[in-house]
Amino acid sequence: MTTAAPVFTAKTVEAILVTVALYSFVGWIYIALNAVVHPESLHWPLTHFVSWPHEDTFGALCFALSFASTLTVKVMGCKE
């Protein structure tokens, strides 16, 4: 009798977390540069399609997500 391979291996989860960390960090850098170049835009909505989130909220969420993803990768200490 054979057992099915797990859908998400530790390496797969690590790759997903690293990708999330990278893209969210790039989002934070974008908002940080916007804050330097034209800080008056931080209270504007991120997109004209919806009124939430604002640019400053998006930057904070990106930073938190990047930090959490990176921390999780480091704590996992993938050994595969």
N, CA, C and O atoms as a GROMACS GRO file, in nm:
protein
  320
    1MET      N    1   0.085  -0.118   0.000
    1MET     CA    2   0.000   0.000   0.000
    1MET      C    3   0.090   0.124   0.000
    1MET      O    4   0.183   0.136   0.080
    2THR      N    5   0.060   0.215  -0.090
    2THR     CA    6   0.139   0.337  -0.100
    2THR      C    7   0.066   0.453  -0.034
    2THR      O    8  -0.057   0.457  -0.028
    3THR      N    9   0.144   0.546   0.015
    3THR     CA   10   0.085   0.666   0.074
    3THR      C   11   0.104   0.782  -0.022
    3THR      O   12   0.205   0.791  -0.092
    4ALA      N   13   0.008   0.870  -0.022
    4ALA     CA   14   0.015   0.988  -0.111
    4ALA      C   15   0.119   1.085  -0.058
    4ALA      O   16   0.134   1.104   0.063
    5ALA      N   17   0.190   1.146  -0.150
    5ALA     CA   18   0.288   1.248  -0.112
    5ALA      C   19   0.216   1.372  -0.062
    5ALA      O   20   0.108   1.406  -0.112
    6PRO      N   21   0.274   1.441   0.036
    6PRO     CA   22   0.208   1.563   0.084
    6PRO      C   23   0.199   1.668  -0.027
    6PRO      O   24   0.288   1.680  -0.111
    7VAL      N   25   0.091   1.743  -0.024
    7VAL     CA   26   0.069   1.845  -0.127
    7VAL      C   27   0.170   1.958  -0.112
    7VAL      O   28   0.229   2.004  -0.210
    8PHE      N   29   0.191   2.001   0.012
    8PHE     CA   30   0.285   2.109   0.038
    8PHE      C   31   0.400   2.056   0.121
    8PHE      O   32   0.384   2.023   0.239
    9THR      N   33   0.516   2.047   0.061
    9THR     CA   34   0.635   2.010   0.136
    9THR      C   35   0.690   2.134   0.203
    9THR      O   36   0.645   2.246   0.176
   10ALA      N   37   0.785   2.116   0.290
   10ALA     CA   38   0.846   2.229   0.360
   10ALA      C   39   0.913   2.324   0.260
   10ALA      O   40   0.909   2.446   0.278
   11LYS      N   41   0.974   2.268   0.157
   11LYS     CA   42   1.038   2.353   0.054
   11LYS      C   43   0.935   2.436  -0.022
   11LYS      O   44   0.962   2.551  -0.056
   12THR      N   45   0.818   2.378  -0.049
   12THR     CA   46   0.713   2.451  -0.119
   12THR      C   47   0.662   2.567  -0.034
   12THR      O   48   0.645   2.679  -0.082
   13VAL      N   49   0.638   2.539   0.093
   13VAL     CA   50   0.593   2.645   0.185
   13VAL      C   51   0.698   2.753   0.196
   13VAL      O   52   0.666   2.872   0.198
   14GLU      N   53   0.825   2.713   0.205
   14GLU     CA   54   0.933   2.812   0.212
   14GLU      C   55   0.936   2.899   0.086
   14GLU      O   56   0.954   3.020   0.096
   15ALA      N   57   0.920   2.838  -0.030
   15ALA     CA   58   0.922   2.914  -0.156
   15ALA      C   59   0.806   3.013  -0.161
   15ALA      O   60   0.823   3.126  -0.206
   16ILE      N   61   0.689   2.972  -0.116
   16ILE     CA   62   0.573   3.061  -0.114
   16ILE      C   63   0.598   3.177  -0.019
   16ILE      O   64   0.569   3.292  -0.052
   17LEU      N   65   0.650   3.147   0.100
   17LEU     CA   66   0.676   3.252   0.199
   17LEU      C   67   0.782   3.352   0.152
   17LEU      O   68   0.770   3.472   0.175
   18VAL      N   69   0.885   3.302   0.087
   18VAL     CA   70   0.990   3.391   0.035
   18VAL      C   71   0.933   3.482  -0.073
   18VAL      O   72   0.965   3.600  -0.079
   19THR      N   73   0.848   3.427  -0.159
   19THR     CA   74   0.784   3.508  -0.263
   19THR      C   75   0.695   3.615  -0.202
   19THR      O   76   0.698   3.730  -0.245
   20VAL      N   77   0.615   3.578  -0.103
   20VAL     CA   78   0.529   3.676  -0.034
   20VAL      C   79   0.614   3.783   0.032
   20VAL      O   80   0.582   3.902   0.024
   21ALA      N   81   0.722   3.742   0.098
   21ALA     CA   82   0.810   3.839   0.164
   21ALA      C   83   0.871   3.936   0.064
   21ALA      O   84   0.878   4.056   0.090
   22LEU      N   85   0.915   3.885  -0.050
   22LEU     CA   86   0.978   3.971  -0.151
   22LEU      C   87   0.879   4.072  -0.209
   22LEU      O   88   0.907   4.191  -0.215
   23TYR      N   89   0.763   4.024  -0.252
   23TYR     CA   90   0.665   4.114  -0.313
   23TYR      C   91   0.609   4.215  -0.213
   23TYR      O   92   0.587   4.331  -0.249
   24SER      N   93   0.587   4.174  -0.090
   24SER     CA   94   0.537   4.270   0.008
   24SER      C   95   0.645   4.371   0.046
   24SER      O   96   0.614   4.487   0.074
   25PHE      N   97   0.772   4.329   0.047
   25PHE     CA   98   0.879   4.424   0.074
   25PHE      C   99   0.891   4.526  -0.039
   25PHE      O  100   0.915   4.645  -0.014
   26VAL      N  101   0.874   4.482  -0.162
   26VAL     CA  102   0.876   4.574  -0.277
   26VAL      C  103   0.760   4.673  -0.267
   26VAL      O  104   0.777   4.791  -0.298
   27GLY      N  105   0.643   4.626  -0.224
   27GLY     CA  106   0.530   4.716  -0.203
   27GLY      C  107   0.560   4.820  -0.097
   27GLY      O  108   0.525   4.937  -0.113
   28TRP      N  109   0.624   4.778   0.011
   28TRP     CA  110   0.661   4.873   0.117
   28TRP      C  111   0.763   4.975   0.066
   28TRP      O  112   0.751   5.094   0.096
   29ILE      N  113   0.861   4.931  -0.010
   29ILE     CA  114   0.962   5.022  -0.067
   29ILE      C  115   0.893   5.125  -0.157
   29ILE      O  116   0.927   5.243  -0.153
   30TYR      N  117   0.798   5.081  -0.238
   30TYR     CA  118   0.724   5.172  -0.326
   30TYR      C  119   0.654   5.280  -0.245
   30TYR      O  120   0.663   5.398  -0.280
   31ILE      N  121   0.585   5.243  -0.139
   31ILE     CA  122   0.514   5.340  -0.056
   31ILE      C  123   0.613   5.429   0.019
   31ILE      O  124   0.588   5.548   0.035
   32ALA      N  125   0.724   5.373   0.064
   32ALA     CA  126   0.825   5.454   0.133
   32ALA      C  127   0.883   5.560   0.040
   32ALA      O  128   0.904   5.674   0.081
   33LEU      N  129   0.909   5.523  -0.085
   33LEU     CA  130   0.959   5.621  -0.181
   33LEU      C  131   0.852   5.725  -0.215
   33LEU      O  132   0.884   5.843  -0.233
   34ASN      N  133   0.727   5.682  -0.223
   34ASN     CA  134   0.618   5.779  -0.242
   34ASN      C  135   0.613   5.878  -0.127
   34ASN      O  136   0.589   5.997  -0.149
   35ALA      N  137   0.635   5.832  -0.006
   35ALA     CA  138   0.632   5.920   0.111
   35ALA      C  139   0.743   6.024   0.104
   35ALA      O  140   0.726   6.136   0.153
   36VAL      N  141   0.855   5.988   0.046
   36VAL     CA  142   0.965   6.084   0.033
   36VAL      C  143   0.937   6.184  -0.078
   36VAL      O  144   0.959   6.304  -0.062
   37VAL      N  145   0.888   6.135  -0.192
   37VAL     CA  146   0.869   6.219  -0.309
   37VAL      C  147   0.747   6.310  -0.295
   37VAL      O  148   0.756   6.430  -0.320
   38HIS      N  149   0.633   6.253  -0.256
   38HIS     CA  150   0.513   6.335  -0.238
   38HIS      C  151   0.430   6.281  -0.121
   38HIS      O  152   0.338   6.201  -0.140
   39PRO      N  153   0.464   6.325   0.001
   39PRO     CA  154   0.399   6.273   0.121
   39PRO      C  155   0.250   6.306   0.131
   39PRO      O  156   0.177   6.242   0.206
   40GLU      N  157   0.203   6.405   0.056
   40GLU     CA  158   0.062   6.441   0.062
   40GLU      C  159  -0.029   6.331   0.008
   40GLU      O  160  -0.149   6.331   0.033
   41SER      N  161   0.028   6.236  -0.066
   41SER     CA  162  -0.053   6.130  -0.125
   41SER      C  163  -0.077   6.012  -0.032
   41SER      O  164  -0.152   5.921  -0.067
   42LEU      N  165  -0.017   6.011   0.085
   42LEU     CA  166  -0.029   5.894   0.172
   42LEU      C  167  -0.171   5.869   0.220
   42LEU      O  168  -0.207   5.754   0.248
   43HIS      N  169  -0.253   5.971   0.230
   43HIS     CA  170  -0.391   5.952   0.275
   43HIS      C  171  -0.487   5.921   0.159
   43HIS      O  172  -0.605   5.898   0.182
   44TRP      N  173  -0.436   5.920   0.037
   44TRP     CA  174  -0.519   5.889  -0.079
   44TRP      C  175  -0.546   5.738  -0.084
   44TRP      O  176  -0.467   5.659  -0.031
   45PRO      N  177  -0.657   5.699  -0.147
   45PRO     CA  178  -0.680   5.556  -0.166
   45PRO      C  179  -0.572   5.496  -0.256
   45PRO      O  180  -0.516   5.564  -0.342
   46LEU      N  181  -0.543   5.370  -0.235
   46LEU     CA  182  -0.440   5.303  -0.314
   46LEU      C  183  -0.480   5.294  -0.461
   46LEU      O  184  -0.395   5.302  -0.549
   47THR      N  185  -0.609   5.276  -0.486
   47THR     CA  186  -0.661   5.266  -0.622
   47THR      C  187  -0.790   5.346  -0.632
   47THR      O  188  -0.856   5.372  -0.531
   48HIS      N  189  -0.827   5.382  -0.752
   48HIS     CA  190  -0.950   5.459  -0.770
   48HIS      C  191  -1.074   5.369  -0.774
   48HIS      O  192  -1.186   5.418  -0.779
   49PHE      N  193  -1.054   5.236  -0.773
   49PHE     CA  194  -1.167   5.144  -0.776
   49PHE      C  195  -1.238   5.132  -0.641
   49PHE      O  196  -1.360   5.118  -0.636
   50VAL      N  197  -1.163   5.139  -0.533
   50VAL     CA  198  -1.220   5.127  -0.398
   50VAL      C  199  -1.160   5.235  -0.309
   50VAL      O  200  -1.053   5.289  -0.338
   51SER      N  201  -1.230   5.267  -0.200
   51SER     CA  202  -1.182   5.375  -0.112
   51SER      C  203  -1.084   5.324  -0.006
   51SER      O  204  -1.021   5.405   0.062
   52TRP      N  205  -1.070   5.194   0.009
   52TRP     CA  206  -0.979   5.138   0.108
   52TRP      C  207  -0.897   5.030   0.041
   52TRP      O  208  -0.954   4.959  -0.041
   53PRO      N  209  -0.773   5.012   0.066
   53PRO     CA  210  -0.688   5.076   0.166
   53PRO      C  211  -0.625   5.204   0.112
   53PRO      O  212  -0.618   5.226  -0.009
   54HIS      N  213  -0.580   5.286   0.203
   54HIS     CA  214  -0.503   5.404   0.165
   54HIS      C  215  -0.358   5.363   0.146
   54HIS      O  216  -0.317   5.253   0.184
   55GLU      N  217  -0.280   5.451   0.087
   55GLU     CA  218  -0.140   5.419   0.061
   55GLU      C  219  -0.064   5.390   0.190
   55GLU      O  220   0.017   5.297   0.194
   56ASP      N  221  -0.089   5.469   0.296
   56ASP     CA  222  -0.016   5.446   0.421
   56ASP      C  223  -0.054   5.313   0.485
   56ASP      O  224   0.031   5.244   0.541
   57THR      N  225  -0.181   5.275   0.476
   57THR     CA  226  -0.225   5.147   0.529
   57THR      C  227  -0.163   5.032   0.450
   57THR      O  228  -0.120   4.932   0.508
   58PHE      N  229  -0.159   5.047   0.320
   58PHE     CA  230  -0.097   4.946   0.234
   58PHE      C  231   0.050   4.928   0.269
   58PHE      O  232   0.100   4.815   0.276
   59GLY      N  233   0.121   5.038   0.291
   59GLY     CA  234   0.262   5.030   0.327
   59GLY      C  235   0.283   4.958   0.459
   59GLY      O  236   0.375   4.876   0.472
   60ALA      N  237   0.200   4.988   0.557
   60ALA     CA  238   0.212   4.922   0.688
   60ALA      C  239   0.180   4.772   0.677
   60ALA      O  240   0.249   4.690   0.737
   61LEU      N  241   0.077   4.739   0.601
   61LEU     CA  242   0.043   4.598   0.583
   61LEU      C  243   0.153   4.522   0.508
   61LEU      O  244   0.184   4.408   0.542
   62CYS      N  245   0.211   4.586   0.408
   62CYS     CA  246   0.321   4.524   0.334
   62CYS      C  247   0.440   4.498   0.424
   62CYS      O  248   0.502   4.391   0.418
   63PHE      N  249   0.473   4.595   0.508
   63PHE     CA  250   0.587   4.578   0.598
   63PHE      C  251   0.561   4.464   0.696
   63PHE      O  252   0.649   4.381   0.718
   64ALA      N  253   0.441   4.461   0.755
   64ALA     CA  254   0.407   4.356   0.852
   64ALA      C  255   0.408   4.218   0.786
   64ALA      O  256   0.457   4.121   0.844
   65LEU      N  257   0.354   4.208   0.665
   65LEU     CA  258   0.351   4.081   0.594
   65LEU      C  259   0.492   4.035   0.556
   65LEU      O  260   0.524   3.917   0.567
   66SER      N  261   0.575   4.128   0.513
   66SER     CA  262   0.713   4.094   0.480
   66SER      C  263   0.788   4.046   0.603
   66SER      O  264   0.861   3.946   0.598
   67PHE      N  265   0.770   4.115   0.714
   67PHE     CA  266   0.837   4.077   0.838
   67PHE      C  267   0.790   3.938   0.885
   67PHE      O  268   0.872   3.854   0.920
   68ALA      N  269   0.658   3.916   0.884
   68ALA     CA  270   0.604   3.788   0.930
   68ALA      C  271   0.648   3.673   0.841
   68ALA      O  272   0.681   3.565   0.891
   69SER      N  273   0.648   3.694   0.711
   69SER     CA  274   0.690   3.588   0.618
   69SER      C  275   0.838   3.554   0.636
   69SER      O  276   0.874   3.437   0.639
   70THR      N  277   0.921   3.655   0.648
   70THR     CA  278   1.064   3.633   0.667
   70THR      C  279   1.091   3.564   0.800
   70THR      O  280   1.174   3.473   0.807
   71LEU      N  281   1.024   3.607   0.904
   71LEU     CA  282   1.039   3.546   1.036
   71LEU      C  283   0.997   3.398   1.033
   71LEU      O  284   1.064   3.313   1.092
   72THR      N  285   0.888   3.369   0.965
   72THR     CA  286   0.840   3.232   0.956
   72THR      C  287   0.940   3.143   0.881
   72THR      O  288   0.963   3.029   0.921
   73VAL      N  289   0.998   3.195   0.775
   73VAL     CA  290   1.099   3.118   0.700
   73VAL      C  291   1.218   3.090   0.789
   73VAL      O  292   1.269   2.979   0.790
   74LYS      N  293   1.262   3.188   0.864
   74LYS     CA  294   1.379   3.170   0.952
   74LYS      C  295   1.349   3.073   1.066
   74LYS      O  296   1.434   2.992   1.103
   75VAL      N  297   1.227   3.081   1.121
   75VAL     CA  298   1.191   2.991   1.231
   75VAL      C  299   1.174   2.848   1.182
   75VAL      O  300   1.212   2.753   1.250
   76MET      N  301   1.118   2.833   1.062
   76MET     CA  302   1.100   2.699   1.006
   76MET      C  303   1.234   2.628   0.988
   76MET      O  304   1.245   2.508   1.010
   77GLY      N  305   1.335   2.703   0.948
   77GLY     CA  306   1.468   2.645   0.928
   77GLY      C  307   1.463   2.521   0.840
   77GLY      O  308   1.508   2.413   0.880
   78CYS      N  309   1.410   2.537   0.724
   78CYS     CA  310   1.385   2.426   0.632
   78CYS      C  311   1.510   2.338   0.616
   78CYS      O  312   1.618   2.388   0.584
   79LYS      N  313   1.495   2.206   0.640
   79LYS     CA  314   1.608   2.113   0.636
   79LYS      C  315   1.607   2.022   0.515
   79LYS      O  316   1.702   1.945   0.496
   80GLU      N  317   1.503   2.028   0.432
   80GLU     CA  318   1.495   1.937   0.316
   80GLU      C  319   1.596   1.971   0.211
   80GLU      O  320   1.602   1.904   0.108
   0.00000   0.00000   0.00000
